[in-house]
């Protein structure tokens, strides 16, 4: 009986010893491209691109001389116009920054937030793009420019559309 126990014990120990000269089988990578494309398709379908919901009317003026901005990541947009929902917000021009309406007093706070999202070495290259409705009064635009100057946002851009020839 002890001989049988020794044989069984020896068989069990050989299972835990490293393989002597035996190679491990290669891992099949045939399904790897299928997995990669499935993951790529999943992320393409589920990713949502951030876009601002316009709460104000936007009929931009047209011009014949346009230049494209260099770095779009350094541009902060401010929209000015009459609200689309005039029953709720009235009929005067409002200022929209990102997806919310802001007052002139809160505009400098918005600029500080936007500067906080930009690396420090690029903050002096930040551009504020004004998208003003063509029927908006110039008084609100002048007030916005003064507030931007106070917030040390000196690079200003006026957005417009290309004039049709």
Buried (B, 14 or more C-beta within 10 A) or exposed (E): EEEEEEEEEEEEEEEEEEEEEEEEEEEEEEEEEEEEEEEEEEEEEEEEEEEEEBBBBBEBBEEEEEEEEEEEEBBBBBBBBBBEEEEEBEEEBBBBBBEEBBEEEBBBEBBEEBBEEBEEEEBEEBBBBBBBBEEBEEEBBEEBBEBBEEBEBEBBBEBBEEEEE
